[in-house]
């Protein structure tokens, strides 16, 4: 037992805590960004040339914040509720065998269209368009789908930007005004239009209207519920990765509309979410902010 005559070595304790934080943050960095994420990110930012997104755009604030981890997982969960969109993922994606690869490719795409020179951003968009042309098929109920269909592209887009904004409102380091949020929706619309989406919202009000419009099309499915269970506890995580990932997933699920959580059979505990989930998720995200070089 520590006594007044033998005080604890505060420096040693502090270094131990710091090493644990570095282990957790580093594990998440490698999983989500890939082993050379920092190198690729630095090269992209340093490359000369005009950008698709203006330097003063709120898109850069939102997409550059680590709260995007929460928003990205919320987007995947929300998108899964559209049966034709989910069928495309279930039948053409390798998310079960390589879930981190999918997240890394998504992060790379968002980074390219937000921060890379316009030429590189357009190349990334063309790659995604080419992939979408190959994603065609039929749902379990016989409904045909195509990932390049403008209507489905619109759904994927609005689910993403609604999720990114929802996560940023709660966990973002720099808060946005209502005008900032409207500009975010308008500025990021150009990417959706270049990918082929139609009737892309240009304001938060239009975004909310679009979500209401899609509501009758959303439903629970075996594939969506399986995806939610898989994302809740993905296999192969190390102990540091589990410590960091668990609160991020829980935080993402807690930001979903209640109806969406019920369709995915995710728990709903509003009081616990406010008092426990949000502080714990904020602490997990702070590890990533703390680990990044200034």
PyMOL commands that set and color helices and strands:
alter all, ss='L'
color gray80, all
select helices_A, chain A and resi 10-33+37-46+58-63+68-79+83-92+99-115+118-134+150-171+178-195+204-217+222-232+239-254+258-264+270-291
alter helices_A, ss='H'
color red, helices_A
select strands_A, chain A and resi 136-138+144-146
alter strands_A, ss='S'
color yellow, strands_A
deselect
rebuild
show_as cartoon
